[in-house]
Amino acid sequence: MRRPEPDRVRPGEESVWDYPRPPRVEPVRERITIRLGGVLIADTTDAVRVLETSHPPVYYLPIGAFADGALVPTEGSSFCEFKGAATYFDVHGGTQVVRRAAWTYQRPERGYEQLTNRVAVYAGDMDACTVGDEQVTPQPGRFYGGWITSRIRGPFKGAPGSMGW
């Protein structure tokens, strides 16, 4: 399948088609928040994001940024060819529980050590996730966990017909 034509990028914006493969990890200094069940379950200015060609950034927060009891380990795992084996959490907020809505790399592969003791969540399963003052839009589809802000341009992998990109 042919690579799609990237969206036009204006000053201050980024194209996911300029992100590298293999992915890059970089620090984020903006405030990141996550709400579920009407309560704030995570809040930090110490996040990192993973940038990979055709994907919106995936944000990883320190496990300590989550409220006590918000993350409960659950069964199952998956494997990323770059980052290694991921394990999952059920996410609790207020009276709400979302199964397998967060993941971590307990022992990430070389080059991804910055992900140790950090957790990512599927934005679409939460009430709201923010980067700075902006509420994010979840990456299309359920397979990936990218967060889209107004500064990120696609098209984004995950939408129907994009699996071969």
N, C-alpha and C positions, 0 to 999 in steps of 0.2 A: 504494500500500500504506500502511496506517495505521501510525503510530508505535506501537511496543509500549509497554506499561505499564512504567515504570522500576521496578527492584527497590527495596525499602525501604532507606533509608540510615540507619545508626546513627551516633552521635557518633564522630568520627575517620575516617569513611569518605567516599568521593567517589562520585558517580554520573557515569557517562560521558554521561548525558543533560543534565548541567549544564555540560559542556564546550562551548566555542564553535565556531561555523562562520562564517568561516574559522578554522582552527586557531590556537592560541596556543603559543608556545615559552616555557618557563620553566626556570630552573636547578634542579638537583637536588644536594643536598649529601650525600646518603647514599652509601655506598660501593657501587659497581656492579662486579660481576665476571662474567666469561664463561669457561666451561671447555669444551674440546673435545679429544677424543682423550686424556682423562685428565690434561690439563695446563691450567694457568691461562693463557689467551691475552690477557685484558684485565682491568685493575684500575684504577679511578679514583674519585675523589671530585669530579670536575669534569665531570659529565654535564649534559645538558639533556633535557627531555622535551617531546614535542609532544602537545598535548591537542586532540582533535577530537570533536565530537558523535558519540556511539554507539560510539566506539573506545576500547579501553584505551590508555594512554600508550605512545608509541614513544620509546625511550631512544636518544640519540645520544651516543657517547663520542668524546673526542678521538682522532684517528688515532694520535697518539703513545702512547695508553694500551694499544695492542695490541702484543703481542710481535713482535719482528722476524720477518718471513716469514709472519705469521698471515694477512695480507690480500694477495691477489694479484689485481690488476685482471683482469677478464674481459670478454668481449663482451656486447653488449646494453645496452639502456637502457629506461627507462620515463619517463612524464611525470605529474606531479601538477599539477593546476590551480592550486594555491596555491604549492607549493615549487619547481616547475620540473622540469628534467631530472635524472633520477637515473642514475648509473652503478653497476656492480656489482663485487663481489669474490668470488672463491672464498676460503673460509676454511679455513686449515690449522691443525691442532692435534695434537700427537703424530704418529701415523701416519695420521690421518684427514684427508680433504679433503671439504668440502661445497661443491658448485658453487652459485654465485650466492646465497649465504646472507647477504650483507651488501651494503649500498648507501650511497651518499653523494650529496650535492648539491654538486658542485664550484663552481657559481655559482648559489646559490639566489636565488629572486625576492626583491624588496624586501619587507622585513618578516620575512624568514627568514634573515637574514645570520648569526645565531647558529649555524646548521647548517654553516657553512663549516668545512672540515677536521675534520668529525665523521662518524662511521660508526654506522649502526644494523644490527642483526642479527636474523634470525628465531630467536627463542628455541627453537622446536620443533626446529631443526636442530642445536642445541648440546647438550652433555651437561648443562649447567646454566647458568642466568643468575640472578643474585641482585640484589636491591635491598635494601640493608641486610643483614640476616641471613636474609632470606626468599627461597627459591627461587621464581621466577615460573612461572606457567602461560602457555603461548603463547595468543595470540588464536586463536579457531577459524578454520578455513579456511587457505588458503595465500596469499591475496592480500594480506593486511595483516600488519603486523609488531608488533602491540601486545603488551605484557607485562602480565599480570594478577597483582596481589598481593591479599592478603586485605582490603586497604583500598578496593578498587575494586569498584563494583557496576554491573551491566548492566541488561538483557541487552546482549550485545555483537554488533556487526555482524561478519559473517564466518561465522556459523553457517548451516547450510542454511535457506533461506527468508528470509534477512535482506538480500539484495542490494538490495531496493527501499526500504529504510529511508531 
